[in-house]
Amino acid sequence: MFILPRREYCDKCGRSYSKKANLDRHKKYECEVDRNFSCPGCPYKAKRKEHLKRHMIFIHNVILKPNDNNSQDLILPNP
């Protein structure tokens, strides 16, 4: 007998996740949430900060530089 792994489903949009933590993140940051992170270089908007960072790295060739606050600063390339 083969038992399928349990899935967690979003009650708003129906997306499914294998882990409850992923569903919780989806509900908090993605499902029916406004896109609050705007790209300074184009009209792109993201729901999550890490998605905006990924966009800026791959689309605008931005470099991430570590700073003193255990975070990262975005360094824009020279035009």
PEHU-V178331 format. One line per field, one symbol per residue. phi: phi as a letter, one per 40 degrees, with the letter a starting at -180 (. if undefined). psi: psi as a letter, one per 30 degrees, with the letter a starting at -180 (. if undefined). A space follows every 50 residues. Layout:
phi->???
psi->???
This chain:
phi->.bbcccbbbcccbgcbbcbccccccdccbbcfbcccbbccbacdbbcbdc ccccdccccbfcbcbcbccfbbccbcccc
psi->kkkkkkkkkkfeffklkfkeeeeeeeeefejhkljfjkkfflfkklfkef eeeeeeefeghkkkkkafghakkkjklk.
